[in-house]
Amino acid sequence: MSAFPRSIREAAAVLRRRETSALELAELAIARARADEHNAWLHIAEDHARAQARAVDEWFAGRGPGGGSPPTLAGIPWACKDIIGTKG
């Protein structure tokens, strides 16, 4: 996938259809944040994002915790405003 999905709904759909992976979406989101020309990001938790994405990809492959399907928003990259304390 070369372009980031235009909506959460689209991102969730391509993940469920296995047209992309959570790791690929995470990499696209990381690249997009790093390329931001406004310096809006104080911290990008790249390693954590990749680890979480790999775990979601395992879940989509049927090796998730307790079996079953991942939650609807599993694998969707997101950001939070810096008023929330983060370690890192």
Secondary structure, DSSP 8 states (H G I E B T S, - for coil): --S--SSHHHHHHHHHTTSS-HHHHHHHHHHHHHT-TT---S---HHHHHHHHHHHHHIIIIISTTSS---TTTT------TTS----
